[in-house]
Amino acid sequence: MRGKGFLMIICSLFLLSGCQKYSLRESADDFSFNGSEYSLKLPAGWEAEEDSKATLNGSSVFGAKDRNSNSVMFIRADKEADLSKEALEKHAKKYLKNYYDVNSTEMDSFTANKRPGIHYTFRADYEEKDSWLDIYYVSTENGVLEFFFYSQVDNSYEKRKEAFDDSVETLSEKVTGEVTEDSSEELNNKVQNDTLSMQLSSYKIETEEAGQLLVIRYVYTNKERKAYRPIDKWQEFVKVTQDDHALKEAGHENLSDDTLAYLAENSQKELNKNEVIEAAAVYSLEADSRELIIITFDQTEFPNKKPITIQVD
């Protein structure tokens, strides 16, 4: 009896060292994309965001936050569907190689309900803080899902990563064939014609060594046969002003946030017909200016599109 009691005390003392496994929530969360409904179980203590596009990532289809560790995750989706593991790895490297050193980290492979998946870990900045970034890719029947987990650098990271692994592996898909339209609020920030589509998703004002920078995120689709860079069409059809003066564009090298810098780099990439990419436009702001920022669209090309106003706090 004394021996059993002693073992129970030892287990209690070392509970955080392995006597208890990171758990997942009992109930699953749902989201949809391109004719499929998906569900997965988040780690315990995590809560899904009501509007992940506004709070986490402008092109996300789902997102969540850990209220205990300040970790966040979001899921993006691509219509390149039903890939093999080899094709999935090629798809992932096409995205990652332009910014992350994929050769400096090992790639792990796994399955999520018999669907192929791969995983990478990088160090990255999130909201100006050094973070671990775990990226998972899962090929499904109707698309590729990209999971981004940002987690703080501390002694609990390894246990959190175990929970990330377990969470992604619970992913399940139900093909419905029903593709939902964007909400009216999202369509209000969208312009399109026969040659392109641009969906403005969010903005952020960053304080950097070079001063304050305005970052406007958008999703660009090229509908023309000729390849175009998103930034060329942005500059042609979109004007950003403050106090009746055009704001000066800034380079991505001025951004310390890895995600925003990557999106700004995306704006320089040529897209072929029907290719889609999330990009960002970056502008320098006048020091201490509190005037409204106005985004206007070419009225000849988009005559019914009203300007978008950004309040500078």
C-alpha positions in Angstrom: 0.0 0.0 0.0 2.8 2.4 0.9 4.5 1.6 -2.4 1.4 2.4 -4.4 0.9 5.6 -2.5 4.4 6.7 -3.1 4.1 6.0 -6.9 0.9 8.1 -7.0 2.7 11.0 -5.3 5.6 10.7 -7.8 3.2 10.7 -10.7 1.5 13.8 -9.4 4.7 15.6 -8.9 5.9 14.8 -12.5 2.5 15.2 -14.1 3.8 17.9 -16.5 6.7 15.7 -17.5 4.8 12.9 -19.1 2.2 11.3 -16.8 -0.6 13.2 -18.7 -0.8 13.5 -22.4 -1.9 16.7 -24.1 -5.6 16.2 -24.8 -8.0 17.4 -27.6 -11.4 18.9 -27.2 -14.3 16.3 -27.1 -16.3 18.2 -29.7 -15.1 18.9 -33.3 -15.3 22.2 -35.1 -16.5 22.5 -38.7 -15.7 24.5 -41.8 -16.2 24.2 -45.6 -14.3 24.7 -48.8 -14.9 24.0 -52.5 -17.7 21.5 -52.1 -16.5 19.7 -49.0 -17.3 20.0 -45.3 -14.4 19.4 -42.9 -14.2 18.8 -39.2 -11.3 18.5 -36.7 -10.8 18.5 -33.0 -8.8 21.4 -31.6 -6.4 21.0 -28.7 -8.0 21.4 -25.3 -8.2 25.1 -24.3 -8.4 26.3 -27.9 -11.4 28.2 -29.2 -12.5 28.8 -32.8 -12.5 32.4 -34.1 -15.9 33.6 -35.4 -14.2 35.6 -38.2 -10.7 34.3 -38.8 -10.4 36.3 -42.0 -10.6 39.5 -40.0 -8.6 38.4 -37.0 -6.0 36.0 -38.2 -5.5 35.7 -41.9 -7.4 37.3 -44.8 -7.5 34.1 -46.9 -8.2 31.6 -44.1 -11.2 29.2 -44.1 -10.9 28.5 -40.4 -8.9 29.8 -37.4 -8.5 29.4 -33.6 -6.7 30.7 -30.6 -5.3 29.1 -27.4 -6.4 31.3 -24.6 -3.7 29.9 -22.3 -0.5 30.1 -24.3 -1.3 32.9 -26.8 -0.8 30.5 -29.7 -2.9 30.8 -32.8 -3.7 28.7 -35.9 -5.4 29.2 -39.2 -6.2 27.1 -42.2 -5.9 28.2 -45.8 -7.1 26.1 -48.7 -6.1 25.5 -52.3 -8.3 23.9 -55.1 -5.4 21.6 -56.2 -7.1 18.4 -55.1 -6.4 14.7 -54.5 -2.6 14.9 -54.6 -0.2 12.0 -53.9 2.3 12.5 -51.1 5.0 13.3 -53.7 2.8 15.8 -55.5 1.8 17.3 -52.1 5.5 17.8 -51.2 6.1 19.6 -54.5 3.0 21.8 -54.0 4.2 22.7 -50.5 7.8 23.5 -51.6 6.5 25.8 -54.3 5.0 27.9 -51.6 7.7 27.6 -48.9 10.9 27.8 -50.9 10.4 31.5 -51.8 10.7 32.5 -48.1 11.7 29.6 -45.8 14.8 27.5 -46.0 13.1 24.1 -46.5 16.5 22.4 -46.7 17.3 23.4 -43.1 14.5 21.5 -41.5 13.3 17.9 -41.8 9.9 17.1 -43.4 7.7 14.7 -41.6 4.9 12.7 -43.3 1.7 11.4 -41.7 -1.9 10.5 -42.6 -5.1 12.2 -41.6 -7.9 9.7 -42.0 -6.0 8.0 -44.8 -5.2 11.2 -46.6 -1.5 12.1 -47.1 0.0 14.9 -45.1 3.4 16.5 -44.6 4.8 18.8 -41.9 7.6 21.4 -41.5 8.7 23.4 -38.5 10.3 26.9 -38.8 11.2 29.8 -36.6 9.2 32.9 -37.5 7.9 36.2 -36.2 4.3 36.5 -35.2 3.1 39.9 -34.1 6.7 41.0 -33.6 7.5 38.0 -31.3 9.8 35.1 -32.0 7.7 32.0 -32.5 7.7 28.5 -33.6 5.7 28.0 -36.8 4.4 24.5 -37.6 3.0 24.1 -41.1 1.0 21.1 -42.1 -0.3 20.2 -45.6 -3.1 17.7 -46.1 -4.3 16.6 -49.5 -8.1 16.0 -49.6 -10.6 15.0 -52.3 -11.5 18.6 -53.1 -8.4 20.6 -52.2 -5.2 21.0 -50.2 -5.5 22.3 -46.7 -2.6 24.3 -45.2 -2.5 24.5 -41.4 -0.4 27.3 -39.8 0.3 27.0 -36.0 2.2 29.8 -34.4 3.4 29.0 -30.9 5.5 30.9 -28.4 9.0 29.8 -27.8 9.1 28.2 -24.3 9.6 24.9 -22.5 6.1 23.8 -23.2 6.4 23.9 -27.0 7.1 20.2 -27.5 4.0 19.2 -25.7 1.9 21.8 -27.7 3.3 20.4 -30.9 2.2 16.9 -29.9 -1.3 18.4 -29.6 -1.0 20.1 -33.0 0.0 16.8 -34.6 -3.0 15.0 -33.0 -5.4 17.8 -33.9 -4.5 17.7 -37.6 -4.7 14.0 -37.8 -8.4 14.2 -36.7 -9.3 16.0 -39.9 -12.2 14.4 -41.8 -13.9 15.4 -45.0 -17.4 15.0 -46.3 -17.9 15.8 -50.0 -21.2 17.7 -50.5 -20.7 19.4 -53.9 -22.1 22.6 -52.4 -19.8 25.7 -52.9 -20.9 28.6 -50.8 -20.6 32.2 -52.0 -18.7 34.9 -50.2 -20.6 36.9 -47.6 -22.0 40.3 -48.7 -19.4 42.0 -46.4 -16.6 40.3 -48.3 -18.1 41.1 -51.7 -18.2 44.8 -50.7 -14.4 44.7 -50.7 -14.1 42.9 -54.0 -13.7 44.2 -57.6 -13.6 42.1 -60.7 -13.9 42.3 -64.4 -13.1 40.1 -67.4 -9.3 40.3 -66.7 -9.0 40.1 -62.9 -10.5 39.7 -59.5 -9.2 41.4 -56.4 -10.6 40.7 -52.9 -9.3 43.1 -50.2 -9.2 41.0 -47.0 -7.6 43.1 -44.3 -5.2 45.8 -43.3 -2.6 46.3 -40.6 -0.5 49.3 -39.5 3.0 48.1 -38.5 5.6 50.1 -36.5 9.0 49.4 -37.9 12.5 51.0 -37.8 11.6 52.8 -41.0 8.5 54.2 -39.4 4.8 53.3 -39.7 3.8 51.1 -42.6 0.3 50.3 -43.9 -0.1 46.8 -45.1 -3.2 45.9 -47.2 -3.8 42.3 -47.9 -5.7 41.1 -50.9 -6.4 38.0 -53.0 -5.7 38.4 -56.7 -6.9 36.2 -59.6 -5.6 36.6 -63.1 -8.2 35.9 -65.7 -6.1 36.9 -68.7 -4.1 34.6 -70.9 -1.1 36.8 -70.5 0.8 36.5 -67.2 0.6 39.5 -64.8 2.0 40.5 -61.5 -0.6 41.4 -58.9 1.3 44.6 -58.0 1.0 45.9 -61.6 -2.8 45.6 -61.6 -3.0 47.0 -58.1 -1.0 50.1 -59.1 -3.1 50.4 -62.3 -6.5 50.3 -60.6 -6.1 51.1 -56.9 -5.1 54.4 -55.3 -4.3 54.9 -51.6 -4.3 58.4 -50.3 -4.1 60.3 -47.0 -5.0 63.9 -46.6 -5.4 64.1 -50.4 -1.8 62.9 -51.0 -0.9 59.6 -52.6 0.9 57.4 -50.1 4.4 56.2 -51.1 4.9 52.5 -51.6 7.4 50.7 -49.4 9.4 47.5 -50.0 8.8 44.2 -48.2 12.3 44.3 -46.8 11.0 46.9 -44.3 8.6 44.4 -42.7 9.8 42.3 -39.7 6.6 40.1 -39.7 7.5 37.1 -41.9 4.0 36.4 -43.0 3.4 40.0 -44.2 6.8 40.2 -45.9 6.0 37.0 -47.7 2.7 38.3 -48.9 4.3 41.5 -50.1 6.8 39.4 -52.1 3.9 37.5 -53.6 2.7 40.7 -55.2 5.8 40.6 -57.5 5.2 37.1 -58.8 3.8 36.6 -62.3 0.5 34.6 -62.4 -0.8 32.7 -65.4 -4.4 32.5 -66.3 -6.8 31.4 -63.5 -4.0 31.4 -60.9 -4.8 32.8 -57.5 -2.5 34.2 -54.9 -2.7 36.2 -51.6 -0.5 39.3 -51.7 0.0 42.6 -49.9 0.6 46.2 -50.8 2.8 48.2 -48.4 2.8 52.0 -47.9 4.8 54.4 -45.7 2.7 56.6 -43.4 3.5 60.1 -42.3 4.7 60.3 -38.7 1.9 61.0 -36.2 -0.7 61.6 -39.0 -4.2 60.7 -37.9 -6.0 61.6 -41.2 -8.3 59.0 -42.7 -6.7 56.7 -45.3 -8.8 56.4 -48.5 -8.6 53.4 -50.9 -10.2 54.3 -54.3 -10.7 52.2 -57.4 -10.5 53.2 -61.0 -14.0 54.6 -61.8 -13.7 53.9 -65.5 -13.1 50.2 -64.9 -15.2 49.9 -61.7 -17.8 52.7 -61.9 -20.0 51.6 -59.0 -17.3 50.8 -56.5 -17.3 53.1 -53.5 -14.0 54.1 -51.7 -12.9 52.2 -48.6 -12.0 54.3 -45.5 -9.4 53.3 -43.0 -9.3 55.0 -39.6 -5.8 55.6 -38.2 -5.9 55.2 -34.4 
